């Protein structure tokens, strides 16, 4: 399934209490269960005024349905094309070279 990042504009998100975040998470999980196998929530990042969520989903439409049914904003939905990290910056060492260094 494709992987997506969802930007949710939610002023004051960073000030939500643990109980409020738990309630939002529970609501999200309930809606996902109702939608079936076409959507899976991976994790979310809470900033001062936004929440960025990472989902696997069959398409953008099921993410929109999740937002509508859950009462969550989904201001922007983007498919993740690739992931990079500090490891991406490393040169690949050929196997024969690696073996000679051990």
C-alpha positions in Angstrom: 0.0 0.0 0.0 1.2 3.5 -0.6 2.5 5.6 2.3 1.1 9.1 3.0 1.8 12.0 5.2 -1.2 14.1 6.3 -0.9 17.6 7.5 -3.7 18.5 10.0 -3.9 22.2 11.0 -5.0 22.2 14.6 -4.2 25.5 16.4 -3.0 24.7 19.9 -2.2 21.1 19.1 1.0 21.3 21.1 -1.0 22.2 24.2 -3.4 19.2 24.0 -3.3 17.2 27.2 -2.4 13.5 27.4 -6.1 12.7 27.9 -7.1 14.8 24.8 -4.5 13.1 22.7 -5.7 9.7 23.9 -9.3 10.5 23.0 -8.2 11.7 19.5 -6.2 8.5 19.1 -9.0 6.3 20.2 -11.4 8.0 17.8 -9.0 7.6 15.0 -8.6 3.9 15.7 -12.3 3.4 15.9 -12.8 5.0 12.5 -10.0 2.9 11.0 -11.6 -0.3 12.2 -14.8 0.7 10.5 -13.1 1.5 7.2 -11.4 -1.9 7.0 -8.1 -3.1 5.6 -7.5 -0.1 3.2 -5.9 2.1 5.8 -3.3 1.8 8.6 -2.1 4.6 10.9 1.7 4.4 11.6 2.4 7.4 13.8 1.9 11.2 14.2 4.0 14.1 15.1 2.4 16.9 17.2 3.8 20.5 16.8 2.4 23.7 18.2 -0.4 24.2 15.6 -0.3 21.1 13.4 -0.3 17.3 13.6 1.6 15.4 10.9 0.4 11.8 10.5 1.9 8.9 8.6 -0.5 6.4 7.1 -0.5 3.4 4.8 -3.6 3.7 2.6 -5.0 2.3 -0.6 -5.6 5.9 -1.8 -6.1 9.5 -0.7 -9.9 9.0 -0.7 -9.9 6.6 2.2 -7.8 9.1 4.1 -10.4 11.8 3.4 -13.1 9.5 4.6 -11.2 8.8 7.8 -10.9 12.6 8.4 -14.5 13.2 7.7 -15.8 10.4 9.9 -13.4 11.2 12.7 -14.0 15.0 12.6 -10.3 15.6 11.9 -8.9 18.1 9.5 -6.8 16.8 6.6 -5.5 20.0 5.1 -2.9 18.3 2.9 -2.4 14.7 1.9 0.8 13.8 0.1 2.1 10.4 -1.0 5.6 9.6 0.3 7.8 8.7 -2.7 10.9 7.7 -0.8 12.5 8.1 2.7 16.0 9.5 3.3 18.1 9.6 6.4 21.7 10.1 7.4 22.4 6.6 6.1 21.4 7.9 2.6 24.5 10.1 2.7 26.9 7.2 3.3 28.9 5.8 0.4 28.1 2.2 -0.4 31.1 0.0 0.2 31.5 -2.9 -2.2 31.2 -6.3 -0.4 34.8 -7.3 -1.3 36.1 -4.1 0.2 34.1 -4.5 3.3 35.3 -8.1 3.7 39.0 -6.9 3.5 38.4 -4.4 6.4 37.2 -7.1 8.8 
